[in-house]
Amino acid sequence: MRISLLLVLVIFISSCKEERPNVERQYLESNWSLLKEADYSLISDSVQVPSSVHKVLLPFIKHPFQGNNEDSLQWITEEDWIYETVFALDKETLTKEHITLNFEGIDTYASIELNGHEILETDNAFLNWQVDVKAFLEEENELYVTIKSPIEIEEQKAEANPYTLPEGNRVYTRKAQYQYGWDWGPKLNTMGIWKPVYLEAYDDFKIDDVYIKQNFVQDSTANLTAQIKLSDKRTELLHYKIKVNDSLYWEQDYQPKAQEDEFEIHFEIPQVQLWWPHNIGEPYLYDIEVLVSKEGKLIDSQKLKTGIRTIELVNEPDEHGESFYFKVNDVPVYMKGANYIPQNSMQDLVTDNHYEKLLSDVKEANMNMLRVWGGGIYENDIFYEKCDEKGILVWQDFMFACAMYPGDARFRESVTNEITQQITRLRNHSSIALWCGNNETSEAWHNWGWQEGRSQAERDSIWEDYRAVFQIAMPKYVSELTKEPYWESSPEYGRGNPKYEFEGDAHDWRVWHDAYPFEHFEKHVPRFMSEFGFQSHPSYEAIRYINNDGTINIKSDDYSSHQKHARGNELIREYMERDFPVPTNDRDYAYVSQLLQAYGMSKGIQAHRRARPYNMGTLYWQLNDCWPVVSWSSIDYFGNWKALHYQVKRDFENVLISNVVENDTLKTYVVNDNLETLKENLEIIIKDFNGNVLVDHKIESRHSAVPATLSREISFIALKTLNINLTDTYVVSKFGNQTVISFLERPKNLKLLPAKIEMTTKQIENGFEITIESDVFAKDVFLNTDNKGHFIDNFFSLEPNAKKTIIFETDSEVEPEFKYKTLNGLMKN
């Protein structure tokens, strides 16, 4: 396709240029065309890059997120596609000594042609590809990127392999594995130029990379090394400067004795302000700039933000087995958080606002760690920047999940490039706490039956391919390139091995997959729980969106196609029958499914936290969704908080009051994640559902102090001595300014009273203020509206005649119609 000179000029004018001293960067973002390769038919001539073929096709196809449209769109991945554009370069740029074309990410198999010259073949979506193109450039340029279907390529690679690998042909392609379908996601195997494309032009040399390596902190002074990598080897005299927060901290002339492209600068920051996870300190970030001059002329500079902190994974034998916890700045920190998956099956639909909102929701829920799961993507820079700013630690999986991978030379080379590039890209981020080799691969090989029916030679060969990547290459490069710890595979032991309770990190899926009762969480606590979860239905908004008729019908064929777990609906019902009333209409059923999820997961989270310091982390599965779906998430695809997210906000408070009934005894624990001892009175009040006080149990602060960073059982009450009916009561526990409500029976056994709810609203600056009051105890009050917005609190209990005020945040000035549900209204007492 030829594009007119006028269009070339328009593209040139609109192209984004990013300039550093001596370095000019021109992004090729707009005015791409997408064509179907088979017949060269034009799909669109106004494509923006980053791009996926699926997104470009959205105006012409049924949306894959609605109904069962996913099934009819598999042809997209079977085709080859062409992206093409033209761009202009001015004569001044063309005279630069070096001009490179950079693709930050191509999904996945592509051949690239510039002005009739084949310049690149790609085969890994996680690689940044850079090509010297100076010899091929003109004032007007044509760029063609042909994206090939992965299906036939994967089949050829599978046929060439001497044995069949578990989990299908996806293992042969280095791209996001969840795109092949998961038990919470669709099969939408995207293709495209999924990350930015730009030209970089410069004379002489440029700074390729700066790594601020922290050596040690002593007497409030941070000793640091700036490792600087230049674009080529140098011998001449250069002048280096380092600025910290715009102040000059170091400068020196340096002339290498031999050709060198790497240089180290040692410098110090006195009175250093450390970076902390947000729940125990300030996540302070320094602005650091490295400047390089030659003969008095500034050649290049690079700026970055980084925090000063140490992080250590303590994995040592102890009297119980083997510890697993993180020390930040020499302080053991309890990790509270969730597993994160990509925010969309089409990554080019994810905006900066999506990152800001989701990570704000993470911080708002008192989480201090996210695990970036190994079947997704290495996230965009903004994800890690926001985690740095908000004080959220990142457990970073390498992108390998639930599969054994090939061991041919090209695969090994590609993976080596991938892991070294990603470590180098992310290592300045203070939020990175851990590099983990894979998700469940070792566990699966040893316990999922993958070795059955194979010869010993075949088993040995597949395991040696595993060892070469995860036990040899990855720890080597993590050790060489960064100071953060490495962990081979998550979990160290799964539920099939009794060691999972006593050593390393655990994925405990006996609840859910094995249908164990929620009480299992309270009896079997591991050292660090890195995965556990339970499904629920999403918001009414998501259900309506899925159904082509816009109804809240969870039995429709449309909706059923968004339940990807074979036994999902059956398990939700089985657990609901154990613990909750089972509604007969779909609105109530979706509501109770969220109560059920929050109830069960809260049992696990609180049991883990009560066990501190034996247990030092709880990361539930999963934070978010990549499309509207029935899943384990606490926030649905549209950003709506489920009951679980409101509950984990309460359960992840730094000070947690946790009640548990064991052997007819009410035990009360206080968990203290703060760095100071807490000295407060503890009061436990048992009331009936009309609000009458039946028991008032007080413990003075001198007997209820809780040391820093510990959990302590403060009170136990023998329930048989109280002469009360457990089904007619609730418990109010107060410690300092913390108050929690709990129960002595499972929800379905409670004799809740019919509640008369009064609700008033008034408009405020950022939304609406809702005041709600009940004449009797109201359990699990769920406020909802069809208007888009966010309730700052929801799914809460309301004491009799006690007013509660809730803010509904919204951009709309039209007063919504607020509705409510309570568990009281579903009981048949």
Secondary structure, DSSP 8 states (H G I E B T S, - for coil): ----HHHHHHHHHHSEEEEETTEEEEE--S-EEEEETTTTEEEEEEE-SS--HHHHHGGGS--TTSTTGGGGGTHHHHS-EEEEEEEE--HHHHTSSEEEEEES--BSEEEEEETTEEEEEE-BTT--EEEE-GGG--SEEEEEEEEE-HHHHHHHHHHHSSS--TT-GGGGSBS-GGGEEETTEEE----B--S-EEEEEESS--EEEEEEEEEEEETTEEEEEEEEEEEEEE-S-EEEEEEETTEEEEEEEE--SS-EEEEEEEEEESS--BB--TTTS-B--EEEEEEEEETTEEEEEEEEEE-B--EEEE--B-SSSB--EEEETTEEE-EEEEEE--S-SSGGG--HHHHHHHHHHHHHTT--EEEE-TTS----HHHHHHHHHHT-EEEEE-S-BSS-----HHHHHHHHHHHHHHHHHHTT-TTEEEEE--BSHHHHHHHSSTTTT--HHHHHHHHHHHIIIIIIIHHHHHHHH-SS-EESSB-SEETTSGGGGTBSEEE--TTTTT---TTHHHH---SEEEE-B--B---HHHHHHHSTT----TTSHHHHTT--STTHHHHHHHHHHHHS---SSHHHHHHHHHHHHHHHHHHHHHHHHHTTTT--EEEEB-S--SSS-SBS-SB-TTS-B-HHHHHHHHHTSSEEEEEEEETTEEEEEEEE-SSS-B---EEEEEEETT--EEEEEEE-HHHH-B-TTEEEEEEEEEGGGS---GGGEEEEEEETTEEEEE-SS-GGG-------EEEEEEEETTEEEEEEEESS-EEEEEEE-SSS-EESS-SEEE-TT--EEEEEE-S--S----EEE-SGGG---
